Structure formats: structure tokens, C-alpha cells
């Protein structure tokens, strides 16, 4: 493993640990990851500068904010987990399928893996996802119109709702802003929540993809319950009550 990959993996692990605890000290993180305190402090400093972690009084916590961080910093979070998620999604979707793809870095990773499939039809409101499919053989792509949100290179709001309402696809692949401890699918604002609802509704089978840092992240807007979707692909561990509700409602949880 290269030094860069080691650093990326370690920082993913730091984010995952902080997502499960309100705060952790550099010493506690050092003990968990079996590396020096000095190394952890350097990682925390870089994660703080990237807007992912907040350091205070020797402790670190994930930043809690009303708006998600920028797209490029999000790409570095849980990168290997997102690739494992994308590999599962690739196995679920066959050649020639009709697919709706939502926004976010996890969905973009799924699109990149789907680019090896033949003759897909894809409807999306994400420019990143469309670009990831550029070399897919025989692909046909429809992109939502409207105002581009330049931070994420996507379209949300009313135009996205009207766009996805036109389609009935085989698979709808989308992410979320967070998941509450009780199993509520959460988002940062009403436009993002409405767009994801529209994507989920246009698929015969809905697939929610979320990395483990989203687990137990309680945000201002709720989309519905986790078990409202058909398949969840994640590295997160859900509580027994959430898993029981998923099983009772026929929601398949695939852990990577």
C-alpha cells in the first residue's frame, strides 16, 4: 500500500470513528488506530482545514452544520467504502437497464463503476454522474435542466422534480445527507430532500447508497424511513430495531 493510500485510509477511519462518538481525543484515536499521537494530530489538522472535523480543547468532532461541505472535500471521505458500495450496485444492475442517478459523491462513484455496462439508459440531475458515464458503451443519458448548483454541479428544486416525474426506470440510485438513530432518512435542505424523493419514486426498485459517516447524523429535513426503500447498500451498522423494521418491511440491507 502506498503512503498516500495509507493516509487516505487512516483519515477515512478517523471520520468513521468520529461519526460514532460525539468527541474523541488525539490520544484515544491514536490508541484505536495504533499510530502515533503526532500522526493523528497532523491528520486532524488537515481534516480541520478541509472543513470535515472541528478541533477544540484537545478533542475532535465531526463538523455539524446546516449545509453540507463542498464536493471536493466530500470525495475524500470513506473513499474505499464508496468503492465497495459501487461494486455492489454494479452487480445489482444489469446491462441494458434504465437507471435514475441522483447527486453526491457516492452516486458518482456508482456511475463510474456502471460505465463498464452496455446500453444503459440513465436519467440524472448530476453533471458529475453524467461525466462518469461518458465512456460507457451504448449509453443514452438524459440530464435535468434548470439552474446549476455550482458547488456540486447538480440541479435540484422544481426542475428536478418535473424532470424525474417523466420517467419510469428499473433502478433509482440515490444517497442522503444523513440517517437518524431511529432510521429516518435525513437531508440538509428541502430542495435536496424533494429531489431525492422524486428520484426514488421514479424507480421500480429504489437503491439507497450511504457511507458509514452518514449514520446517526440527524439533520433538519426528513425524507421518510430507511425501510421505505427496497435496497440499502452501506458500510454502516444499524441498530437492532432499525434492522428489524427493515426486515419487516422487505427492505434488504447489504453491508459492504
C-alpha positions as CSV (number, residue, x, y, z in Angstrom):
1,X,0.0,0.0,0.0
2,X,1.4,3.4,-1.0
3,X,1.9,6.2,1.6
4,X,-0.9,8.2,0.1
5,X,-3.4,5.3,0.3
6,X,-2.4,4.7,3.9
7,X,-3.1,8.3,4.8
8,X,-6.4,8.3,3.0
9,X,-7.5,5.0,4.6
10,X,-6.4,6.3,8.1
11,X,-8.4,9.5,7.7
12,X,-11.4,7.6,6.5
13,X,-11.1,5.5,9.7
14,X,-10.9,8.7,11.8
15,X,-14.1,10.1,10.2
16,X,-15.8,6.7,10.8
17,X,-14.8,6.7,14.5
18,X,-15.9,10.3,15.0
19,X,-19.2,9.5,13.3
20,X,-19.9,7.0,16.2
21,X,-18.7,9.2,19.1
22,X,-19.5,12.8,19.9
23,X,-15.9,13.7,20.6
24,X,-12.6,11.8,20.7
25,X,-9.1,13.0,21.7
26,X,-6.0,12.5,19.7
27,X,-4.8,10.1,22.3
28,X,-8.0,8.0,22.0
29,X,-7.8,8.0,18.2
30,X,-4.1,7.1,18.4
31,X,-4.9,4.1,20.6
32,X,-7.8,3.0,18.3
33,X,-5.7,3.2,15.1
34,X,-2.4,2.1,16.6
35,X,-0.4,5.1,15.2
36,X,1.4,7.9,17.0
37,X,-0.4,10.8,18.6
38,X,1.7,13.1,16.4
39,X,0.4,11.4,13.3
40,X,-3.2,11.7,14.4
41,X,-2.7,15.4,15.2
42,X,-1.4,16.0,11.7
43,X,-4.4,14.2,10.2
44,X,-6.8,16.1,12.4
45,X,-5.2,19.4,11.4
46,X,-5.7,18.6,7.7
47,X,-9.2,17.3,8.2
48,X,-10.0,20.6,10.1
49,X,-8.6,22.6,7.2
50,X,-10.8,20.6,4.8
51,X,-13.9,21.5,6.9
52,X,-14.6,17.9,7.9
53,X,-13.5,18.0,11.6
54,X,-13.6,20.6,14.3
55,X,-10.8,20.6,16.9
56,X,-11.3,22.1,20.3
57,X,-9.6,21.8,23.7
58,X,-7.6,18.7,22.6
59,X,-10.7,16.9,21.3
60,X,-12.1,16.4,17.8
61,X,-15.6,16.1,16.5
62,X,-17.3,16.0,13.1
63,X,-18.5,19.4,12.0
64,X,-22.2,19.8,12.5
65,X,-23.6,22.3,10.1
66,X,-26.9,23.2,8.3
67,X,-25.2,22.9,4.9
68,X,-23.1,20.1,3.6
69,X,-19.4,20.7,2.9
70,X,-18.0,21.2,-0.6
71,X,-18.0,18.5,-3.2
72,X,-14.2,18.0,-3.4
73,X,-13.6,17.5,0.3
74,X,-16.5,15.0,0.4
75,X,-14.8,13.0,-2.3
76,X,-12.0,12.1,0.1
77,X,-14.4,10.8,2.8
78,X,-14.8,7.0,3.0
79,X,-13.4,6.6,-0.5
80,X,-12.8,2.9,-0.2
81,X,-16.2,2.2,1.3
82,X,-17.8,4.1,-1.5
83,X,-16.0,1.9,-4.0
84,X,-17.2,-1.2,-2.2
85,X,-20.8,0.2,-2.3
86,X,-20.4,1.0,-6.0
87,X,-19.2,-2.6,-6.7
88,X,-22.4,-4.0,-5.1
89,X,-24.6,-1.6,-7.1
90,X,-22.8,-2.6,-10.3
91,X,-23.7,-6.2,-9.6
92,X,-27.4,-5.3,-8.9
93,X,-27.9,-3.5,-12.2
94,X,-27.7,-5.5,-15.5
95,X,-26.7,-4.4,-19.0
96,X,-29.5,-2.5,-20.8
97,X,-31.2,-1.3,-17.6
98,X,-33.0,2.0,-17.3
99,X,-31.4,3.9,-14.3
100,X,-32.0,7.1,-12.4
101,X,-29.0,8.5,-10.7
102,X,-29.1,11.2,-8.0
103,X,-26.4,13.5,-6.7
104,X,-23.4,13.2,-4.4
105,X,-20.0,11.6,-4.4
106,X,-21.3,8.1,-3.6
107,X,-23.6,8.1,-6.5
108,X,-20.8,9.5,-8.8
109,X,-18.7,6.5,-7.7
110,X,-21.5,4.2,-8.6
111,X,-21.8,5.8,-12.0
112,X,-18.1,5.3,-12.6
113,X,-18.5,1.6,-11.9
114,X,-21.6,1.3,-14.1
115,X,-19.6,2.8,-17.0
116,X,-18.5,-0.8,-17.9
117,X,-22.1,-1.8,-18.5
118,X,-23.6,-1.9,-22.1
119,X,-26.6,0.0,-23.4
120,X,-27.8,1.7,-20.2
121,X,-30.4,4.5,-20.2
122,X,-29.6,7.0,-17.5
123,X,-31.6,9.9,-16.2
124,X,-29.7,12.2,-13.8
125,X,-29.6,15.6,-12.2
126,X,-25.9,15.3,-11.5
127,X,-23.3,16.6,-14.0
128,X,-20.6,14.6,-12.1
129,X,-22.6,11.3,-12.7
130,X,-23.1,12.1,-16.4
131,X,-19.3,12.7,-16.9
132,X,-18.5,9.5,-15.1
133,X,-20.6,7.6,-17.8
134,X,-19.0,9.3,-20.8
135,X,-17.2,6.2,-22.0
136,X,-20.0,3.7,-21.2
137,X,-20.7,1.7,-24.4
138,X,-24.1,2.4,-25.9
139,X,-25.2,4.7,-23.1
140,X,-28.1,7.1,-23.5
141,X,-28.2,9.9,-21.0
142,X,-30.9,12.5,-20.1
143,X,-29.8,15.4,-17.9
144,X,-32.2,17.5,-15.8
145,X,-32.4,21.2,-16.8
146,X,-32.7,24.3,-14.6
147,X,-30.2,26.3,-12.6
148,X,-26.9,24.5,-11.9
149,X,-25.8,24.5,-8.3
150,X,-22.2,25.3,-8.9
151,X,-20.8,23.9,-5.7
152,X,-22.0,20.4,-6.5
153,X,-22.6,20.7,-10.3
154,X,-26.2,19.4,-10.0
155,X,-29.8,20.6,-10.4
156,X,-32.3,20.4,-7.6
157,X,-35.6,22.2,-6.9
158,X,-38.7,22.3,-9.0
159,X,-37.0,21.5,-12.4
160,X,-35.5,18.3,-10.9
161,X,-39.0,17.2,-9.6
162,X,-40.6,17.8,-13.0
163,X,-37.7,16.0,-14.8
164,X,-37.8,12.8,-12.8
165,X,-41.7,12.7,-12.9
166,X,-41.4,12.0,-16.6
167,X,-39.6,8.7,-16.2
168,X,-40.3,5.1,-15.0
169,X,-36.9,3.4,-14.7
170,X,-35.8,0.0,-13.5
171,X,-33.5,1.2,-10.7
172,X,-33.3,4.5,-8.9
173,X,-29.9,5.1,-7.1
174,X,-29.6,7.9,-4.7
175,X,-27.9,9.0,-1.5
176,X,-28.9,11.0,1.6
177,X,-27.5,13.7,3.9
178,X,-27.8,11.5,7.0
179,X,-29.7,8.9,8.9
180,X,-31.1,9.4,12.3
181,X,-30.7,6.8,15.1
182,X,-34.3,6.0,14.7
183,X,-33.9,5.2,11.0
184,X,-35.2,8.5,9.4
185,X,-33.5,9.4,6.1
186,X,-32.4,13.0,6.5
187,X,-31.2,15.8,4.3
188,X,-29.7,19.3,4.6
189,X,-32.4,21.3,2.9
190,X,-35.9,20.9,1.4
191,X,-34.7,21.1,-2.2
192,X,-32.3,18.2,-1.8
193,X,-34.9,16.2,0.1
194,X,-37.6,16.8,-2.6
195,X,-35.2,15.9,-5.4
196,X,-34.2,12.6,-3.8
197,X,-37.9,11.7,-3.2
198,X,-38.6,12.3,-6.9
199,X,-35.7,10.1,-7.9
200,X,-36.8,7.3,-5.6
201,X,-40.4,7.5,-6.8
202,X,-39.5,7.0,-10.5
203,X,-37.7,3.6,-10.0
204,X,-39.3,0.2,-9.9
205,X,-36.6,-0.6,-7.4
206,X,-35.1,2.0,-5.2
207,X,-31.4,1.7,-4.0
208,X,-30.1,4.0,-1.2
209,X,-26.3,4.2,-1.1
210,X,-24.7,5.8,2.0
211,X,-21.3,5.5,3.6
212,X,-21.0,4.9,7.3
213,X,-20.3,8.6,8.2
214,X,-23.9,9.4,7.4
215,X,-25.2,7.0,10.2
216,X,-26.7,8.7,13.2
217,X,-26.4,12.1,11.5
218,X,-29.6,13.9,12.5
219,X,-30.4,16.8,10.1
220,X,-33.2,19.3,9.7
221,X,-35.2,17.6,6.9
222,X,-36.6,14.1,6.8
223,X,-37.4,12.1,3.6
224,X,-39.0,9.1,5.2
225,X,-37.9,5.9,6.8
226,X,-34.9,3.8,5.8
227,X,-37.2,0.8,5.3
228,X,-39.3,2.8,2.7
229,X,-36.6,1.9,0.1
230,X,-36.1,-1.5,-1.5
231,X,-32.3,-1.9,-1.0
232,X,-29.8,-0.1,1.2
233,X,-26.1,-0.5,0.4
234,X,-23.8,0.7,3.1
235,X,-20.8,0.1,5.4
236,X,-22.8,1.3,8.4
237,X,-24.1,-0.9,11.3
238,X,-27.7,-0.1,12.1
239,X,-29.3,-0.7,15.5
240,X,-31.3,-3.9,16.0
241,X,-34.7,-2.0,16.0
242,X,-33.8,-0.4,12.6
243,X,-32.7,-3.8,11.2
244,X,-35.9,-5.4,12.5
245,X,-38.0,-2.7,10.8
246,X,-36.1,-3.1,7.5
247,X,-36.7,-6.9,7.6
248,X,-40.4,-6.4,8.4
249,X,-41.0,-4.1,5.5
250,X,-38.9,-6.0,3.0
251,X,-36.0,-3.6,2.8
252,X,-32.8,-5.5,2.0
253,X,-29.7,-4.1,3.8
254,X,-26.4,-5.0,2.1
255,X,-23.3,-4.2,4.2
256,X,-20.0,-3.8,2.5
